[in-house]
Amino acid sequence: MTQFRLAAFDLDGTVLEHNSSWVALHRAFGTEHLGEASLRLYTEGKIDYNEFMRRDIACWPKGVTRDRVAEILSGYRIRKEAPRLFEGLRARGMETALVTAGIDILAKEVAEALGIDHWVANGLKFDRAGKLLPMGVGRVDPTRKDLAYAKLLKKVGIPAKRTIAVGDTIYDLAFLKSAGLGFMLAHTTRVPDPEIIHIDSLTEVLDHIR
């Protein structure tokens, strides 16, 4: 049995083919330009991530419902190699997790589809009528996913050195480096860091944890 007990994954762009559940909603609502403006402020350190989420939600149409959000996000595409990867991880006795700055509605659905054991994601809030409320639920700051990951590992009782982490952008670096092994899916980003293993397919992870 492998020395590793858990494998954790970014969601958007890693387990899924598309890059952002937040962008998917902006595209559906025609508010991409507003989302990009808020992203610039966040990456420049002028607003925190909770404010970033608040601005995103505020620019969407009034009266958006949970059902409408779920409908838009239902267009996700799981990477074709992902089912084989998760089967291989389970065969090695490993637990699995998602750590994503994406939206919890989508994270929950993908976790159920792939049999993933744990997940943590940012949330949207809705009133009793199912209408979107103005404030999000911040659980995962994109640049500090390692903090959300540490909380998850404390909850499940697994030390970070006994885990692997997989992501696809520079936002994932702290998350990847906090695990025993960190993998970056190289379809978008390569970083000159000896601690990071670059892979071209998710299933390559299995070659490192026999």
MDTraj code that builds the backbone (N, CA, C; nanometers):
import mdtraj as md
import numpy as np

residues = "MET THR GLN PHE ARG LEU ALA ALA PHE ASP LEU ASP GLY THR VAL LEU GLU HIS ASN SER SER TRP VAL ALA LEU HIS ARG ALA PHE GLY THR GLU HIS LEU GLY GLU ALA SER LEU ARG LEU TYR THR GLU GLY LYS ILE ASP TYR ASN GLU PHE MET ARG ARG ASP ILE ALA CYS TRP PRO LYS GLY VAL THR ARG ASP ARG VAL ALA GLU ILE LEU SER GLY TYR ARG ILE ARG LYS GLU ALA PRO ARG LEU PHE GLU GLY LEU ARG ALA ARG GLY MET GLU THR ALA LEU VAL THR ALA GLY ILE ASP ILE LEU ALA LYS GLU VAL ALA GLU ALA LEU GLY ILE ASP HIS TRP VAL ALA ASN GLY LEU LYS PHE ASP ARG ALA GLY LYS LEU LEU PRO MET GLY VAL GLY ARG VAL ASP PRO THR ARG LYS ASP LEU ALA TYR ALA LYS LEU LEU LYS LYS VAL GLY ILE PRO ALA LYS ARG THR ILE ALA VAL GLY ASP THR ILE TYR ASP LEU ALA PHE LEU LYS SER ALA GLY LEU GLY PHE MET LEU ALA HIS THR THR ARG VAL PRO ASP PRO GLU ILE ILE HIS ILE ASP SER LEU THR GLU VAL LEU ASP HIS ILE ARG".split()
xyz = np.array([
    [0.0848, -0.1196, 0.0000],
    [0.0000, 0.0000, 0.0000],
    [0.0884, 0.1246, 0.0000],
    [0.0458, 0.2273, -0.0711],
    [0.1219, 0.3508, -0.0800],
    [0.1338, 0.4200, 0.0548],
    [0.2408, 0.5015, 0.0701],
    [0.2605, 0.5778, 0.1935],
    [0.1598, 0.6917, 0.2058],
    [0.0963, 0.7299, 0.0947],
    [0.0043, 0.8426, 0.0963],
    [-0.1373, 0.7967, 0.1305],
    [-0.2048, 0.8797, 0.2075],
    [-0.3379, 0.8428, 0.2552],
    [-0.4508, 0.9212, 0.1896],
    [-0.4171, 1.0349, 0.1295],
    [-0.5213, 1.1187, 0.0690],
    [-0.4655, 1.1931, -0.0508],
    [-0.5482, 1.2082, -0.1542],
    [-0.5137, 1.2883, -0.2724],
    [-0.6154, 1.4000, -0.2862],
    [-0.5679, 1.5238, -0.2927],
    [-0.6556, 1.6400, -0.3014],
    [-0.6370, 1.7102, -0.4353],
    [-0.7460, 1.7638, -0.4879],
    [-0.7458, 1.8221, -0.6214],
    [-0.8152, 1.9566, -0.6246],
    [-0.7569, 2.0480, -0.7007],
    [-0.8303, 2.1646, -0.7469],
    [-0.9424, 2.1129, -0.8381],
    [-1.0466, 2.1916, -0.8556],
    [-1.1600, 2.1480, -0.9379],
    [-1.1558, 2.2070, -1.0781],
    [-1.1798, 2.3369, -1.0890],
    [-1.1891, 2.4018, -1.2202],
    [-1.0545, 2.4011, -1.2916],
    [-1.0511, 2.3415, -1.4101],
    [-0.9279, 2.3350, -1.4879],
    [-0.8403, 2.2152, -1.4543],
    [-0.8741, 2.1444, -1.3476],
    [-0.7959, 2.0269, -1.3071],
    [-0.8802, 1.9013, -1.3226],
    [-0.9751, 1.8802, -1.2347],
    [-1.0678, 1.7677, -1.2517],
    [-1.1666, 1.7973, -1.3646],
    [-1.2034, 1.9246, -1.3779],
    [-1.2933, 1.9661, -1.4863],
    [-1.2140, 2.0332, -1.5971],
    [-1.2687, 2.0311, -1.7173],
    [-1.1991, 2.0898, -1.8314],
    [-1.2049, 2.2414, -1.8300],
    [-1.3152, 2.2996, -1.7822],
    [-1.3252, 2.4456, -1.7870],
    [-1.2526, 2.5079, -1.6688],
    [-1.2258, 2.6378, -1.6778],
    [-1.1356, 2.7020, -1.5837],
    [-1.1998, 2.7672, -1.4623],
    [-1.3294, 2.8000, -1.4654],
    [-1.3880, 2.8684, -1.3506],
    [-1.5392, 2.8602, -1.3520],
    [-1.5959, 2.8134, -1.2402],
    [-1.7413, 2.8125, -1.2277],
    [-1.7946, 2.9551, -1.2153],
    [-1.7146, 3.0444, -1.1554],
    [-1.7553, 3.1849, -1.1469],
    [-1.7627, 3.2475, -1.2866],
    [-1.6637, 3.2166, -1.3708],
    [-1.6642, 3.2698, -1.5079],
    [-1.7821, 3.2134, -1.5866],
    [-1.8162, 3.0876, -1.5633],
    [-1.9315, 3.0277, -1.6318],
    [-2.0589, 3.1066, -1.6030],
    [-2.0740, 3.1502, -1.4780],
    [-2.1917, 3.2301, -1.4435],
    [-2.1843, 3.3684, -1.5064],
    [-2.0659, 3.4306, -1.5044],
    [-2.0514, 3.5615, -1.5690],
    [-2.0862, 3.5539, -1.7178],
    [-2.0413, 3.4487, -1.7840],
    [-2.0713, 3.4351, -1.9274],
    [-2.2211, 3.4224, -1.9505],
    [-2.2866, 3.3442, -1.8665],
    [-2.4306, 3.3243, -1.8816],
    [-2.5079, 3.4543, -1.8589],
    [-2.4579, 3.5376, -1.7680],
    [-2.5280, 3.6610, -1.7341],
    [-2.4776, 3.7828, -1.8113],
    [-2.3732, 3.7648, -1.8946],
    [-2.3193, 3.8765, -1.9718],
    [-2.2439, 3.9776, -1.8877],
    [-2.1794, 3.9323, -1.7818],
    [-2.1105, 4.0242, -1.6898],
    [-1.9608, 3.9955, -1.6802],
    [-1.9036, 3.9334, -1.7825],
    [-1.7616, 3.8975, -1.7772],
    [-1.6713, 4.0177, -1.7521],
    [-1.7030, 4.1309, -1.8154],
    [-1.6165, 4.2486, -1.8017],
    [-1.6142, 4.2991, -1.6576],
    [-1.7245, 4.2866, -1.5882],
    [-1.7295, 4.3286, -1.4488],
    [-1.6502, 4.2324, -1.3605],
    [-1.6604, 4.1043, -1.3901],
    [-1.5824, 4.0058, -1.3163],
    [-1.4335, 4.0256, -1.3361],
    [-1.3933, 4.0593, -1.4567],
    [-1.2510, 4.0810, -1.4851],
    [-1.1985, 4.2028, -1.4094],
    [-1.2812, 4.3066, -1.3969],
    [-1.2402, 4.4267, -1.3236],
    [-1.2182, 4.3940, -1.1760],
    [-1.3079, 4.3151, -1.1189],
    [-1.2925, 4.2758, -0.9785],
    [-1.1708, 4.1859, -0.9598],
    [-1.1459, 4.0981, -1.0569],
    [-1.0297, 4.0099, -1.0484],
    [-0.9004, 4.0903, -1.0457],
    [-0.8933, 4.1954, -1.1259],
    [-0.7732, 4.2803, -1.1252],
    [-0.7520, 4.3412, -0.9867],
    [-0.8580, 4.3903, -0.9262],
    [-0.8462, 4.4503, -0.7936],
    [-0.8006, 4.3473, -0.6897],
    [-0.8525, 4.2262, -0.7018],
    [-0.8137, 4.1202, -0.6087],
    [-0.6663, 4.0823, -0.6273],
    [-0.6241, 4.0596, -0.7510],
    [-0.4861, 4.0182, -0.7759],
    [-0.3865, 4.1288, -0.7419],
    [-0.4303, 4.2544, -0.7462],
    [-0.3444, 4.3667, -0.7076],
    [-0.3461, 4.3913, -0.5572],
    [-0.4251, 4.3115, -0.4845],
    [-0.4311, 4.3244, -0.3396],
    [-0.5151, 4.4411, -0.2906],
    [-0.6000, 4.4954, -0.3763],
    [-0.6805, 4.6114, -0.3382],
    [-0.8120, 4.5731, -0.2711],
    [-0.8562, 4.4510, -0.2929],
    [-0.9739, 4.3993, -0.2228],
    [-0.9434, 4.2564, -0.1773],
    [-1.0099, 4.2110, -0.0711],
    [-0.9905, 4.0727, -0.0294],
    [-1.0883, 3.9826, -0.1049],
    [-1.0772, 3.8513, -0.0795],
    [-1.1573, 3.7591, -0.1605],
    [-1.3053, 3.7661, -0.1264],
    [-1.3411, 3.7957, -0.0031],
    [-1.4828, 3.8100, 0.0301],
    [-1.5457, 3.9269, -0.0447],
    [-1.4704, 4.0363, -0.0557],
    [-1.5206, 4.1510, -0.1326],
    [-1.5279, 4.1170, -0.2808],
    [-1.4307, 4.0405, -0.3287],
    [-1.4316, 3.9958, -0.4677],
    [-1.5596, 3.9167, -0.4968],
    [-1.5941, 3.8210, -0.4080],
    [-1.7166, 3.7442, -0.4264],
    [-1.8398, 3.8341, -0.4208],
    [-1.8419, 3.9285, -0.3253],
    [-1.9574, 4.0171, -0.3124],
    [-1.9801, 4.0963, -0.4403],
    [-1.8705, 4.1460, -0.4998],
    [-1.8833, 4.2232, -0.6233],
    [-1.9314, 4.1361, -0.7386],
    [-1.8808, 4.0137, -0.7464],
    [-1.9278, 3.9224, -0.8501],
    [-2.0783, 3.9025, -0.8403],
    [-2.1244, 3.8686, -0.7217],
    [-2.2660, 3.8388, -0.7016],
    [-2.3520, 3.9619, -0.7280],
    [-2.3029, 4.0796, -0.6870],
    [-2.3804, 4.2029, -0.7017],
    [-2.4044, 4.2405, -0.8472],
    [-2.3180, 4.1973, -0.9370],
    [-2.3342, 4.2375, -1.0772],
    [-2.4239, 4.1420, -1.1566],
    [-2.4656, 4.0321, -1.0943],
    [-2.5552, 3.9391, -1.1629],
    [-2.6985, 3.9894, -1.1573],
    [-2.7851, 3.9441, -1.2468],
    [-2.9237, 3.9931, -1.2498],
    [-2.9954, 3.9696, -1.1176],
    [-3.0843, 4.0610, -1.0833],
    [-3.1633, 4.0463, -0.9617],
    [-3.2596, 3.9278, -0.9764],
    [-3.2815, 3.8599, -0.8671],
    [-3.3785, 3.7511, -0.8683],
    [-3.3265, 3.6188, -0.9206],
    [-3.1945, 3.6076, -0.9397],
    [-3.1366, 3.4803, -0.9844],
    [-3.1661, 3.3728, -0.8795],
    [-3.2069, 3.2565, -0.9245],
    [-3.2434, 3.1496, -0.8329],
    [-3.1358, 3.0415, -0.8261],
    [-3.1456, 2.9611, -0.7214],
    [-3.0536, 2.8490, -0.7073],
    [-3.0683, 2.7522, -0.8238],
    [-3.1900, 2.7301, -0.8685],
    [-3.2132, 2.6398, -0.9807],
    [-3.1450, 2.6905, -1.1070],
    [-3.1475, 2.8229, -1.1280],
    [-3.0823, 2.8800, -1.2468],
    [-2.9310, 2.8643, -1.2383],
    [-2.8745, 2.8890, -1.1203],
    [-2.7306, 2.8707, -1.1012],
    [-2.6918, 2.7260, -1.1271],
    [-2.7683, 2.6329, -1.0705],
    [-2.7390, 2.4906, -1.0885],
    [-2.7497, 2.4510, -1.2345],
    [-2.8458, 2.5080, -1.3046],
    [-2.8614, 2.4776, -1.4468],
    [-2.7399, 2.5218, -1.5265],
    [-2.6908, 2.6411, -1.4996],
    [-2.5727, 2.6926, -1.5705],
    [-2.4509, 2.6055, -1.5404],
    [-2.4317, 2.5712, -1.4144],
    [-2.3138, 2.4946, -1.3752],
    [-2.3213, 2.3487, -1.4178],
    [-2.4402, 2.3020, -1.4533],
    [-2.4559, 2.1620, -1.4940],
    [-2.3884, 2.1319, -1.6275],
    [-2.3412, 2.2354, -1.6950],
    [-2.2724, 2.2155, -1.8223],
    [-2.1261, 2.1767, -1.8077],
    [-2.0844, 2.1401, -1.6884],
    [-1.9438, 2.1051, -1.6644],
    [-1.9037, 1.9786, -1.7406],
    [-1.7734, 1.9677, -1.7680],
    [-1.7190, 1.8474, -1.8329],
    [-1.6020, 1.7947, -1.7492],
    [-1.6190, 1.6736, -1.6992],
    [-1.5119, 1.6070, -1.6251],
    [-1.4053, 1.5596, -1.7234],
    [-1.2792, 1.5766, -1.6885],
    [-1.1715, 1.5272, -1.7761],
    [-1.1881, 1.3770, -1.7973],
    [-1.1677, 1.3335, -1.9196],
    [-1.1974, 1.1953, -1.9549],
    [-1.1145, 1.0947, -1.8751],
    [-0.9951, 1.1357, -1.8298],
    [-0.9099, 1.0429, -1.7550],
    [-0.9410, 1.0418, -1.6048],
    [-1.0265, 1.1347, -1.5590],
    [-1.0523, 1.1465, -1.4157],
    [-1.1145, 1.0208, -1.3538],
    [-1.2158, 0.9570, -1.4140],
    [-1.2711, 0.8359, -1.3512],
    [-1.1657, 0.7275, -1.3284],
    [-1.0778, 0.7076, -1.4261],
    [-0.9721, 0.6074, -1.4096],
    [-0.8783, 0.6460, -1.2966],
    [-0.8457, 0.7740, -1.2864],
    [-0.7580, 0.8208, -1.1799],
    [-0.8183, 0.7910, -1.0428],
    [-0.9435, 0.8270, -1.0225],
    [-1.0032, 0.8084, -0.8908],
    [-1.0233, 0.6609, -0.8582],
    [-1.0476, 0.5794, -0.9580],
    [-1.0530, 0.4345, -0.9357],
    [-0.9166, 0.3836, -0.8885],
    [-0.8099, 0.4340, -0.9516],
    [-0.6749, 0.3933, -0.9141],
    [-0.6379, 0.4371, -0.7739],
    [-0.6816, 0.5548, -0.7346],
    [-0.6538, 0.6037, -0.5990],
    [-0.7267, 0.5191, -0.4949],
    [-0.8515, 0.4866, -0.5226],
    [-0.9265, 0.4022, -0.4293],
    [-0.8637, 0.2635, -0.4180],
    [-0.8147, 0.2118, -0.5313],
    [-0.7502, 0.0796, -0.5295],
    [-0.6244, 0.0804, -0.4437],
    [-0.5621, 0.1963, -0.4269],
    [-0.4431, 0.2096, -0.3433],
    [-0.4783, 0.2428, -0.1986],
    [-0.6061, 0.2428, -0.1668],
    [-0.6506, 0.2680, -0.0302],
    [-0.6500, 0.4129, 0.0107],
    [-0.6516, 0.5041, -0.0864],
    [-0.6433, 0.6469, -0.0566],
    [-0.7802, 0.7127, -0.0535],
    [-0.7956, 0.8085, 0.0371],
    [-0.9117, 0.8961, 0.0359],
    [-0.8866, 1.0073, -0.0648],
    [-0.9937, 1.0751, -0.1053],
    [-0.9814, 1.1808, -0.2058],
    [-1.0567, 1.3050, -0.1605],
    [-1.0149, 1.4207, -0.2141],
    [-1.0760, 1.5474, -0.1738],
    [-1.0690, 1.6487, -0.2877],
    [-1.1604, 1.7437, -0.2842],
    [-1.1564, 1.8621, -0.3695],
    [-1.1322, 1.9832, -0.2807],
    [-1.0399, 2.0696, -0.3221],
    [-1.0159, 2.1970, -0.2546],
    [-1.0240, 2.3038, -0.3628],
    [-1.1329, 2.3793, -0.3647],
    [-1.1574, 2.4679, -0.4773],
    [-1.2133, 2.6028, -0.4348],
    [-1.1702, 2.7070, -0.5039],
    [-1.2285, 2.8394, -0.4851],
    [-1.3546, 2.8551, -0.5690],
    [-1.3935, 2.7475, -0.6365],
    [-1.5179, 2.7481, -0.7123],
    [-1.6387, 2.7388, -0.6215],
    [-1.7520, 2.7064, -0.6780],
    [-1.8804, 2.7151, -0.6091],
    [-1.9245, 2.5791, -0.5565],
    [-1.9751, 2.5788, -0.4337],
    [-2.0074, 2.4538, -0.3653],
    [-2.1129, 2.3689, -0.4365],
    [-2.2062, 2.4308, -0.5046],
    [-2.3080, 2.3548, -0.5783],
    [-2.2415, 2.2601, -0.6768],
    [-2.1418, 2.3115, -0.7478],
    [-2.0709, 2.2316, -0.8465],
    [-1.9774, 2.1310, -0.7803],
    [-1.9059, 2.1733, -0.6766],
    [-1.8130, 2.0827, -0.6081],
    [-1.8859, 1.9605, -0.5541],
    [-2.0015, 1.9811, -0.4951],
    [-2.0800, 1.8706, -0.4400],
    [-2.1226, 1.7733, -0.5499],
    [-2.1671, 1.8276, -0.6628],
    [-2.2140, 1.7419, -0.7719],
    [-2.1003, 1.6584, -0.8301],
    [-1.9842, 1.7209, -0.8508],
    [-1.8703, 1.6488, -0.9067],
    [-1.8192, 1.5446, -0.8070],
    [-1.8163, 1.5796, -0.6800],
    [-1.7726, 1.4838, -0.5780],
    [-1.8614, 1.3600, -0.5781],
    [-1.9913, 1.3798, -0.5910],
    [-2.0834, 1.2662, -0.5943],
    [-2.0643, 1.1839, -0.7214],
    [-2.0397, 1.2513, -0.8337],
    [-2.0239, 1.1810, -0.9608],
    [-1.8997, 1.0934, -0.9631],
    [-1.7925, 1.1383, -0.8962],
    [-1.6651, 1.0662, -0.8998],
    [-1.6374, 0.9876, -0.7723],
    [-1.7273, 0.9913, -0.6763],
    [-1.7052, 0.9193, -0.5516],
    [-1.5955, 0.9791, -0.4665],
    [-1.5826, 1.1120, -0.4683],
    [-1.4799, 1.1818, -0.3902],
    [-1.5269, 1.1955, -0.2459],
    [-1.4364, 1.1682, -0.1521],
    [-1.4744, 1.1575, -0.0111],
    [-1.5019, 1.2904, 0.0580],
    [-1.4223, 1.3919, 0.0281],
    [-1.4316, 1.5196, 0.0991],
    [-1.4238, 1.6343, -0.0011],
    [-1.4837, 1.7462, 0.0340],
    [-1.4677, 1.8650, -0.0500],
    [-1.4870, 1.9907, 0.0329],
    [-1.4186, 2.0971, -0.0095],
    [-1.4380, 2.2291, 0.0484],
    [-1.4372, 2.3290, -0.0667],
    [-1.5333, 2.4215, -0.0648],
    [-1.5498, 2.5164, -0.1744],
    [-1.6153, 2.6426, -0.1206],
    [-1.6119, 2.7479, -0.1990],
    [-1.6837, 2.8694, -0.1627],
    [-1.8326, 2.8512, -0.1920],
    [-1.9138, 2.9304, -0.1238],
    [-2.0572, 2.9079, -0.1347],
    [-2.1364, 3.0295, -0.1790],
    [-2.2542, 3.0015, -0.2284],
    [-2.3555, 3.1032, -0.2535],
    [-2.4669, 3.0817, -0.1516],
    [-2.5328, 3.1908, -0.1130],
    [-2.6426, 3.1824, -0.0168],
    [-2.7736, 3.2203, -0.0853],
    [-2.8796, 3.1514, -0.0466],
    [-3.0102, 3.1741, -0.1063],
    [-3.1136, 3.1894, 0.0050],
    [-3.2188, 3.2671, -0.0235],
    [-3.3251, 3.2816, 0.0754],
    [-3.4208, 3.1633, 0.0678],
    [-3.5267, 3.1660, 0.1465],
    [-3.6189, 3.0530, 0.1529],
    [-3.6910, 3.0285, 0.0207],
    [-3.7001, 3.1321, -0.0601],
    [-3.7628, 3.1173, -0.1911],
    [-3.6640, 3.0712, -0.2972],
    [-3.5385, 3.0489, -0.2556],
    [-3.4369, 3.0034, -0.3498],
    [-3.3713, 3.1131, -0.4292],
    [-3.3895, 3.2396, -0.3885],
    [-3.3285, 3.3516, -0.4604],
    [-3.1932, 3.3867, -0.3993],
    [-3.1009, 3.4240, -0.4880],
    [-2.9632, 3.4510, -0.4483],
    [-2.9540, 3.5704, -0.3544],
    [-2.8789, 3.5532, -0.2456],
    [-2.8526, 3.6615, -0.1522],
    [-2.7205, 3.7303, -0.1882],
    [-2.6984, 3.8536, -0.1414],
    [-2.5849, 3.9327, -0.1907],
    [-2.4470, 3.8924, -0.1411],
    [-2.4367, 3.8138, -0.0348],
    [-2.3049, 3.7797, 0.0175],
    [-2.2730, 3.6320, -0.0040],
    [-2.1509, 3.6044, -0.0472],
    [-2.1069, 3.4673, -0.0617],
    [-2.0538, 3.4126, 0.0699],
    [-2.0156, 3.2850, 0.0690],
    [-1.9576, 3.2200, 0.1864],
    [-1.8129, 3.1861, 0.1525],
    [-1.7206, 3.2626, 0.2074],
    [-1.5795, 3.2443, 0.1740],
    [-1.5147, 3.1345, 0.2580],
    [-1.4771, 3.0269, 0.1936],
    [-1.4090, 2.9175, 0.2621],
    [-1.2693, 2.8928, 0.2054],
    [-1.2481, 2.9307, 0.0781],
    [-1.1210, 2.9012, 0.0108],
    [-1.0740, 3.0252, -0.0641],
    [-0.9704, 3.0906, -0.0131],
    [-0.9078, 3.2018, -0.0848],
    [-0.8180, 3.1412, -0.1923],
    [-0.8353, 3.1784, -0.3198],
    [-0.7591, 3.1138, -0.4282],
    [-0.6084, 3.1113, -0.4066],
    [-0.5517, 3.2173, -0.3522],
    [-0.4064, 3.2222, -0.3353],
    [-0.3596, 3.1550, -0.2069],
    [-0.4528, 3.1180, -0.1187],
    [-0.4171, 3.0528, 0.0067],
    [-0.5003, 2.9265, 0.0284],
    [-0.5074, 2.8458, -0.0754],
    [-0.5793, 2.7192, -0.0638],
    [-0.5172, 2.6290, 0.0421],
    [-0.3888, 2.6522, 0.0712],
    [-0.3232, 2.5703, 0.1733],
    [-0.3901, 2.5852, 0.3096],
    [-0.4474, 2.7021, 0.3380],
    [-0.5133, 2.7230, 0.4659],
    [-0.6417, 2.6414, 0.4745],
    [-0.7205, 2.6441, 0.3678],
    [-0.8427, 2.5633, 0.3646],
    [-0.8085, 2.4147, 0.3676],
    [-0.6988, 2.3785, 0.3013],
    [-0.6551, 2.2389, 0.2980],
    [-0.6137, 2.1925, 0.4374],
    [-0.5419, 2.2782, 0.5089],
    [-0.4976, 2.2429, 0.6440],
    [-0.6178, 2.2174, 0.7356],
    [-0.7220, 2.2989, 0.7223],
    [-0.8429, 2.2794, 0.8033],
    [-0.9096, 2.1467, 0.7685],
    [-0.9137, 2.1156, 0.6392],
    [-0.9743, 1.9888, 0.5970],
    [-0.8958, 1.8705, 0.6521],
    [-0.7628, 1.8767, 0.6434],
    [-0.6803, 1.7664, 0.6912],
    [-0.6903, 1.7491, 0.8425],
    [-0.7019, 1.8591, 0.9143],
    [-0.7201, 1.8505, 1.0593],
    [-0.8514, 1.7795, 1.0912],
    [-0.9538, 1.8109, 1.0136],
    [-1.0857, 1.7505, 1.0355],
    [-1.0830, 1.6002, 1.0106],
    [-1.0117, 1.5567, 0.9068],
    [-1.0114, 1.4136, 0.8735],
    [-0.8971, 1.3379, 0.9417],
    [-0.8069, 1.4112, 1.0083],
    [-0.7020, 1.3474, 1.0862],
    [-0.5902, 1.2857, 1.0054],
    [-0.5512, 1.3541, 0.8961],
    [-0.4437, 1.3036, 0.8103],
    [-0.3347, 1.4103, 0.8007],
    [-0.2083, 1.3772, 0.8311],
    [-0.1005, 1.4768, 0.8203],
    [-0.0723, 1.5127, 0.6747],
    [-0.0370, 1.6379, 0.6507],
    [-0.0141, 1.6868, 0.5144],
    [0.0935, 1.6070, 0.4418],
    [0.1975, 1.5622, 0.5139],
    [0.3065, 1.4896, 0.4486],
    [0.2623, 1.3541, 0.3942],
    [0.1456, 1.3069, 0.4371],
    [0.0921, 1.1805, 0.3877],
    [-0.0104, 1.2033, 0.2772],
    [-0.0063, 1.3206, 0.2145],
    [-0.1036, 1.3531, 0.1097],
    [-0.0344, 1.4007, -0.0171],
    [-0.1096, 1.3988, -0.1253],
    [-0.0654, 1.4621, -0.2496],
    [-0.1685, 1.5672, -0.2876],
    [-0.1270, 1.6669, -0.3638],
    [-0.2168, 1.7725, -0.4094],
    [-0.1924, 1.7984, -0.5567],
    [-0.3001, 1.8258, -0.6295],
    [-0.2929, 1.8448, -0.7745],
    [-0.3694, 1.9710, -0.8130],
    [-0.3039, 2.0590, -0.8903],
    [-0.3682, 2.1817, -0.9372],
    [-0.3252, 2.2136, -1.0782],
    [-0.3600, 2.3352, -1.1240],
    [-0.3265, 2.3681, -1.2632],
    [-0.2823, 2.5124, -1.2851],
    [-0.2782, 2.5963, -1.1813],
    [-0.2349, 2.7346, -1.2014],
    [-0.1437, 2.7781, -1.0871],
    [-0.0848, 2.8959, -1.1026],
    [0.0021, 2.9490, -0.9977],
    [-0.0762, 2.9766, -0.8697],
    [-0.2072, 2.9949, -0.8802],
    [-0.2889, 3.0123, -0.7596],
    [-0.2814, 2.8895, -0.6689],
    [-0.2498, 2.7743, -0.7275],
    [-0.2473, 2.6494, -0.6511],
    [-0.1138, 2.6222, -0.5823],
    [-0.0131, 2.7059, -0.6039],
    [0.1219, 2.6731, -0.5580],
    [0.1309, 2.6471, -0.4080],
    [0.0743, 2.7354, -0.3265],
    [0.0834, 2.7162, -0.1814],
    [0.0149, 2.5860, -0.1408],
    [-0.0954, 2.5555, -0.2037],
    [-0.1685, 2.4304, -0.1807],
    [-0.0827, 2.3101, -0.2175],
    [-0.0215, 2.3137, -0.3355],
    [0.0603, 2.2012, -0.3814],
    [0.1819, 2.1801, -0.2931],
    [0.2441, 2.2886, -0.2527],
    [0.3669, 2.2778, -0.1732],
    [0.3402, 2.2412, -0.0276],
    [0.2148, 2.2484, 0.0137],
    [0.1826, 2.2104, 0.1511],
    [0.1650, 2.0600, 0.1664],
    [0.1528, 1.9874, 0.0550],
    [0.1336, 1.8422, 0.0584],
    [0.2676, 1.7703, 0.0516],
    [0.2647, 1.6391, 0.0743],
    [0.3858, 1.5597, 0.0621],
    [0.4400, 1.5584, -0.0790],
    [0.3513, 1.5552, -0.1776],
    [0.3855, 1.5672, -0.3187],
    [0.2875, 1.6631, -0.3844],
    [0.3390, 1.7518, -0.4682],
    [0.2539, 1.8463, -0.5397],
    [0.2683, 1.8293, -0.6894],
    [0.1564, 1.8203, -0.7592],
    [0.1546, 1.8020, -0.9043],
    [0.0826, 1.9190, -0.9703],
    [0.1401, 1.9665, -1.0816],
    [0.0727, 2.0696, -1.1590],
    [0.0417, 2.0174, -1.2978],
    [-0.0850, 2.0200, -1.3330],
    [-0.1275, 1.9827, -1.4667],
    [-0.0799, 2.0903, -1.5619],
    [0.0067, 2.0542, -1.6548],
    [0.0849, 2.1524, -1.7293],
    [0.0173, 2.2052, -1.8547],
    [-0.1149, 2.1874, -1.8669],
    [-0.1810, 2.2361, -1.9881],
    [-0.1850, 2.3879, -1.9926],
    [-0.1721, 2.4550, -1.8775],
    [-0.1731, 2.6011, -1.8770],
    [-0.0458, 2.6621, -1.8201],
    [0.0154, 2.5976, -1.7231],
    [0.1229, 2.6617, -1.6478],
    [0.2378, 2.5665, -1.6203],
    [0.3592, 2.6160, -1.6354],
    [0.4774, 2.5458, -1.5866],
    [0.5544, 2.6424, -1.4982],
    [0.5882, 2.5978, -1.3793],
    [0.6619, 2.6838, -1.2871],
    [0.7979, 2.6219, -1.2600],
    [0.9034, 2.7032, -1.2602],
    [1.0384, 2.6505, -1.2354],
    [1.0600, 2.6258, -1.0863],
    [0.9953, 2.5250, -1.0341],
    [1.0046, 2.4948, -0.8913],
    [1.0331, 2.3465, -0.8749],
    [1.1474, 2.3108, -0.8168],
    [1.1843, 2.1697, -0.8050],
    [1.0908, 2.0882, -0.7157],
    [1.0090, 2.1559, -0.6350],
    [0.9169, 2.0844, -0.5472],
    [0.7903, 2.0402, -0.6199],
    [0.7683, 2.0933, -0.7384],
    [0.6447, 2.0656, -0.8124],
    [0.6721, 1.9678, -0.9265],
    [0.5905, 1.8653, -0.9377],
    [0.5997, 1.7682, -1.0468],
    [0.4989, 1.8068, -1.1541],
    [0.5475, 1.8294, -1.2745],
    [0.4572, 1.8658, -1.3845],
    [0.4069, 1.7401, -1.4550],
    [0.2776, 1.7369, -1.4806],
    [0.2159, 1.6228, -1.5487],
    [0.1323, 1.6744, -1.6651],
    [0.1168, 1.5912, -1.7659],
    [0.0358, 1.6276, -1.8820],
    [-0.1014, 1.5611, -1.8803],
    [-0.1192, 1.4640, -1.7916],
    [-0.2466, 1.3942, -1.7771],
    [-0.2657, 1.3579, -1.6306],
    [-0.3883, 1.3622, -1.5838],
    [-0.4148, 1.3310, -1.4437],
    [-0.3675, 1.1918, -1.4045],
    [-0.3802, 1.0976, -1.4947],
    [-0.3451, 0.9597, -1.4592],
    [-0.1955, 0.9414, -1.4350],
    [-0.1119, 1.0375, -1.4773],
    [0.0310, 1.0291, -1.4481],
    [0.0578, 1.0323, -1.2976],
    [-0.0364, 1.0876, -1.2213],
    [-0.0224, 1.0885, -1.0760],
    [-0.0011, 0.9471, -1.0232],
    [-0.0707, 0.8516, -1.0808],
    [-0.0638, 0.7134, -1.0326],
    [0.0761, 0.6546, -1.0450],
    [0.1544, 0.7037, -1.1410],
    [0.2903, 0.6527, -1.1593],
    [0.3826, 0.6891, -1.0442],
    [0.3456, 0.7900, -0.9658],
    [0.4306, 0.8399, -0.8582],
    [0.3914, 0.7875, -0.7213],
    [0.2835, 0.7138, -0.7115],
    [0.2358, 0.6736, -0.5785],
    [0.2097, 0.5226, -0.5702],
    [0.2897, 0.4455, -0.6404],
    [0.2749, 0.2999, -0.6360],
    [0.3187, 0.2468, -0.5004],
])
top = md.Topology()
chain = top.add_chain()
for i, resn in enumerate(residues, 1):
    res = top.add_residue(resn, chain, resSeq=i)
    for name in ("N", "CA", "C"):
        top.add_atom(name, md.element.get_by_symbol(name[0]), res)
traj = md.Trajectory(xyz[None], top)
